[in-house]
């Protein structure tokens, strides 16, 4: 799975309530092969708040026991 290259940006504008908000979400790689989810939210045309959620999951192919055993037990792989 690849990190998302383009962040997701959502806006909510309600003139009747004098409300203008934004929400942004992006998945970015870290220096040590992990991932970080970067969330930003706040009022439009303002700096907003930010929060980082670090993931300890390392993205590498999984090896299962099914991949290591032959399909037929009588078959010998040399």
N, C-alpha and C positions, 0 to 999 in steps of 0.2 A: 504494500500500500504506500503510495506516495503522499507526501504532505500537500496540502492545498496551496496552489500558487497564487490564487486570487482570493483575497478575504471576502467574506460574506458581509454585506452592508445592508442594514434594514433601517428605514426611517418611519417615523410616525408623526404626522402633522394633523392637528385638530384645531383649526382657527377659532371655533366656537368656545373651546376651553383654553385658548391661548397656550397650546402645547406643541412643542416641536422637539422631538427626541431622536436619537440615533443609537444604533447598536451595531457593533462590528465584531466579527469572530474570524480568527485565522489560526491555522496550524502551521508551526514553524519548526525546523530542525534545530537541535542544539549542537554544541561542539563535540559532545560525547555520544553520538548516535542515538540520542533520545528525541523526544518530541515535547513541544510546549504549546499549550492552547492559550492564545492571547485574546482576552476579551476586553473590549473598550465600549463604554456607554456614557451617555450624558445628553445635554441639550445641544441642539444644532447651533452652529457658529460659536461654540465654546470648546474648551479643551477636553472636558470629560474626565472620567475615571478609567483606570486600567487595572487588570488583574491577570496574572500569569499562573497557569496550572501546569506544573512539570510532570511528565510521565516517565516512569521507570521502565516502560516497555521498550525493548530494543527490537527493531524491525529486521528480522532475518528469516530465511526460509525455515519452515518447520520440518523436522524429520520425525516421522511416526514409525512405529514398529511394522506397519504394513509395507512401508517403503523398503525396509531392511530384510524382510523375509520373502523367499520365492513364492509365487502364486500356487505352485503345486509342491507339496513336501517331498515328493519323490524326485523332483528336478534338482540337479546339482549345478550350481553356477560356479564356473572356474574363472 
